[in-house]
């Protein structure tokens, strides 16, 4: 299961469990966090990273592993510089990570759909 959540620069809303997961308010967010399992971004192929895509407009934004503030098994956190418009969005996570650290030869992808309100 993957979840997405905005995070303020001060991390003050991290403890606010009343805000729904997989929903973001429209506008800019200094950081976005994605939670799940086996999320670590590893590997040197071009598709390794997080791609954010607006389903309605097909706009895409790519964030490579070098841009991640947190790159762990359970969480990815990265700064964004985009205005999120209302509608359905998709986060596509590409990695060659395996728990044994023997990288896959090709990227494996995980998909997360979230709503901007």
N, C-alpha and C positions, 0 to 999 in steps of 0.2 A: 504494500500500500504506500503510495506517495501522497504527500501533502505539501501545499505551498502556503507561505505566510509572509506578509510584509514585516519588516523589522525596522524600527526607528534607529537613528544613529546612537541614541542613548540606551537602547535595548529595554526601555521601560515597558513596552507592550509585550515583551516575551512572557511575562508572568500572567498576562490577561487571558485566561482560558475561556472567557465568554465570547470572544471573537471567533467566527466560524472559520474552519480551515477550507482551503480551496476557493476562497473568495477574497478578492482584493478590492479596495476602493479605487475608483478611477484617479488618475493623476500620476505624479512622480513618487517614487519610493527610493530612499537612499540605499537600501539593501533588500534583497529578497532571499528568503531561506526556503529550501526544499528539504523535507524530511522523508525518510524511508529506510530501506535496507540495501546494502551493497551498492551504495551511491558513489563510492570513491572514483574520482576521475583519474585514470592511469592510461598511459600509452602515448605514442607519438603520431598516430594517424590523424589526418585532418578533421575527422568527425568527432574527435574526443573533446567534449565540452557540453555546454548547455545552450540549446537553441530555443528562444522564445518566439512563438509564432501566433499572430492574430488570425483566427480562423476566417473572419469576415473579409479581411483585406489582404491576406497572405503576406503581410509585412513580417520580416524575420530579423531577429537580432541574435548574434552568436557571441557567447562568452566562453573562451577557452579555459582550460584548467589553470593557466597562469593568472587569471583574473579572480580566482576564488579566494575569498577571505577565510573560509572554512571548507576544507575538502576532506571529509571523513566518511566512514562507512555509513553513518546514519544521518548525515546532514551536509548539505551544500549551501553556502552563503556567498553572495557576490553583490557588488555594487551595480546598480542599473542607472542608465541615463536616458530612459525613455519615458514618454507619457503614455500610461496605460489607458486605452480607450475602452468604454463599456462594451461588453460582449464576451464571447468565448475565446479563450486563449489556450495554447498548448505549450507545454514545456517538454522538450525532447532531450533526454540525457544520453549521451554517447560515451562509452568507456570500453576499454580493453581489460578492465579489472577482473581478477579472480581472487577468491580468498587465499589461494596458495601462492599468489604473486607471480605465477607463470602466466603472462599476458595472453589473452586470446589473439589470434592472428588478425581478426577483423573486429571492428567495433560491434558492441552489443548495445541495443537501444531500449530505453524505458520511456514511456509516454505518460504524461499527466495533463489532464484537462482541468482548467480552472476558469472561474467566472470573474470578470471585472464588473463591478456594480457602481 
